[in-house]
Amino acid sequence: MNITSTIVRRVAMINENRSVFDAAKLMTEEFIGSVVVTNATGIRGLLTERDVTMNVVGKGRDPEKVKIKDAMTPGPLRVSPSATASHCLDLMKEHRCRHLLVFDEEEFVGIVSLRDLVVLLIEEKEELIRQLERYIAS
């Protein structure tokens, strides 16, 4: 099964020249764990809670003074809407990340997180169980 149904299409975006504090505030307000980082030419990267912790707070840097472009993950991994959940999980495991940007060719479609994929896999397993129960009962 592909990831189309799990893609979060309403994505928070923020300019790379804003402060990490601004991004953290946006993530808090939206109750999300990452923001897509942009500039005048398009998408530049992804800033996650982990980036804030590892690249700013954990190093004693001031989030109000650090620009997002200096703390973000540049060039995050991309997948297509037709990618499978298992393929996405393999990428996340290999690259030690929890978010993937979804592009249809060159058009940005949305984002998929580890949590989204876990929910999708659970739903798939539950459906398989229902099908097997119907088969056994018939």
Summary of the structure (lengths in Angstrom):
residues: 138
radius of gyration: 17.5
end to end distance: 25.8
largest distance: 65.6
contacts: 398
relative contact order: 0.19
helix: 45%
strand: 28%
